[in-house]
Amino acid sequence: FTNPGNVPHPCCVVQVLCLARRMLSE
């Protein structure tokens, strides 16, 4: 969801953070 040299979309960043939290919590 990210392009080289472009800033990632906020929604995508949130999804990644949420997914990371799930993986870390489990």
N, CA, C and O atoms as a Tinker XYZ file with bonds, in Angstrom:
   104  protein
     1  N      0.823000   -1.196000    0.000000    73     2
     2  CA     0.000000    0.000000    0.000000    64     1     3
     3  C      0.859000    1.248000    0.000000    63     2     4     5
     4  O      0.347000    2.362000    0.112000    81     3
     5  N      2.195000    1.060000   -0.128000    73     3     6
     6  CA     3.089000    2.223000   -0.130000    64     5     7
     7  C      3.888000    2.255000   -1.420000    63     6     8     9
     8  O      4.272000    1.214000   -1.953000    81     7
     9  N      4.129000    3.441000   -1.907000    73     7    10
    10  CA     4.926000    3.590000   -3.127000    64     9    11
    11  C      6.276000    4.205000   -2.776000    63    10    12    13
    12  O      6.349000    5.045000   -1.878000    81    11
    13  N      7.333000    3.811000   -3.455000    73    11    14
    14  CA     8.675000    4.354000   -3.183000    64    13    15
    15  C      8.684000    5.870000   -3.276000    63    14    16    17
    16  O      8.262000    6.432000   -4.287000    81    15
    17  N      9.166000    6.545000   -2.222000    73    15    18
    18  CA     9.277000    7.996000   -2.254000    64    17    19
    19  C      7.989000    8.691000   -1.869000    63    18    20    21
    20  O      7.930000    9.920000   -1.832000    81    19
    21  N      6.940000    7.904000   -1.579000    73    19    22
    22  CA     5.655000    8.510000   -1.180000    64    21    23
    23  C      5.352000    8.190000    0.276000    63    22    24    25
    24  O      5.828000    7.194000    0.820000    81    23
    25  N      4.558000    9.043000    0.892000    73    23    26
    26  CA     4.194000    8.812000    2.289000    64    25    27
    27  C      3.044000    7.819000    2.346000    63    26    28    29
    28  O      2.057000    7.983000    1.630000    81    27
    29  N      3.152000    6.783000    3.190000    73    27    30
    30  CA     2.102000    5.765000    3.294000    64    29    31
    31  C      0.797000    6.376000    3.764000    63    30    32    33
    32  O      0.790000    7.341000    4.527000    81    31
    33  N     -0.306000    5.811000    3.305000    73    31    34
    34  CA    -1.617000    6.328000    3.691000    64    33    35
    35  C     -1.863000    6.088000    5.183000    63    34    36    37
    36  O     -1.540000    5.017000    5.697000    81    35
    37  N     -2.430000    7.073000    5.879000    73    35    38
    38  CA    -2.696000    6.952000    7.329000    64    37    39
    39  C     -3.495000    5.691000    7.649000    63    38    40    41
    40  O     -3.195000    4.992000    8.617000    81    39
    41  N     -4.517000    5.401000    6.835000    73    39    42
    42  CA    -5.357000    4.226000    7.108000    64    41    43
    43  C     -4.515000    2.958000    7.058000    63    42    44    45
    44  O     -4.684000    2.063000    7.886000    81    43
    45  N     -3.615000    2.884000    6.094000    73    43    46
    46  CA    -2.763000    1.687000    5.971000    64    45    47
    47  C     -1.835000    1.585000    7.177000    63    46    48    49
    48  O     -1.594000    0.498000    7.701000    81    47
    49  N     -1.321000    2.732000    7.608000    73    47    50
    50  CA    -0.416000    2.738000    8.763000    64    49    51
    51  C     -1.144000    2.218000    9.993000    63    50    52    53
    52  O     -0.599000    1.433000   10.769000    81    51
    53  N     -2.388000    2.669000   10.161000    73    51    54
    54  CA    -3.182000    2.237000   11.322000    64    53    55
    55  C     -3.404000    0.730000   11.274000    63    54    56    57
    56  O     -3.306000    0.052000   12.296000    81    55
    57  N     -3.703000    0.208000   10.087000    73    55    58
    58  CA    -3.932000   -1.231000    9.955000    64    57    59
    59  C     -2.683000   -2.006000   10.344000    63    58    60    61
    60  O     -2.760000   -3.026000   11.028000    81    59
    61  N     -1.540000   -1.516000    9.906000    73    59    62
    62  CA    -0.280000   -2.208000   10.223000    64    61    63
    63  C     -0.021000   -2.163000   11.725000    63    62    64    65
    64  O      0.404000   -3.153000   12.319000    81    63
    65  N     -0.280000   -1.004000   12.334000    73    63    66
    66  CA    -0.048000   -0.878000   13.771000    64    65    67
    67  C     -0.970000   -1.814000   14.542000    63    66    68    69
    68  O     -0.551000   -2.464000   15.500000    81    67
    69  N     -2.231000   -1.876000   14.115000    73    67    70
    70  CA    -3.195000   -2.754000   14.792000    64    69    71
    71  C     -2.769000   -4.210000   14.646000    63    70    72    73
    72  O     -2.846000   -4.989000   15.596000    81    71
    73  N     -2.318000   -4.569000   13.445000    73    71    74
    74  CA    -1.884000   -5.942000   13.213000    64    73    75
    75  C     -0.666000   -6.262000   14.072000    63    74    76    77
    76  O     -0.562000   -7.357000   14.624000    81    75
    77  N      0.246000   -5.317000   14.184000    73    75    78
    78  CA     1.443000   -5.525000   15.001000    64    77    79
    79  C      1.051000   -5.722000   16.459000    63    78    80    81
    80  O      1.617000   -6.569000   17.151000    81    79
    81  N      0.081000   -4.938000   16.925000    73    79    82
    82  CA    -0.359000   -5.074000   18.320000    64    81    83
    83  C     -0.912000   -6.470000   18.552000    63    82    84    85
    84  O     -0.629000   -7.095000   19.574000    81    83
    85  N     -1.700000   -6.957000   17.601000    73    83    86
    86  CA    -2.280000   -8.300000   17.757000    64    85    87
    87  C     -1.173000   -9.342000   17.837000    63    86    88    89
    88  O     -1.218000  -10.233000   18.685000    81    87
    89  N     -0.188000   -9.234000   16.967000    73    87    90
    90  CA     0.890000  -10.230000   16.945000    64    89    91
    91  C      1.701000  -10.155000   18.244000    63    90    92    93
    92  O      2.124000  -11.179000   18.781000    81    91
    93  N      1.911000   -8.937000   18.738000    73    91    94
    94  CA     2.705000   -8.780000   19.951000    64    93    95
    95  C      1.917000   -9.263000   21.171000    63    94    96    97
    96  O      2.477000   -9.874000   22.081000    81    95
    97  N      0.610000   -8.980000   21.178000    73    95    98
    98  CA    -0.213000   -9.374000   22.327000    64    97    99
    99  C     -0.331000  -10.892000   22.401000    63    98   100   101
   100  O     -0.373000  -11.457000   23.494000    81    99
   101  N     -0.385000  -11.552000   21.255000    73    99   102
   102  CA    -0.496000  -13.012000   21.238000    64   101   103
   103  C      0.867000  -13.653000   21.389000    63   102   104
   104  O      0.975000  -14.879000   21.397000    81   103
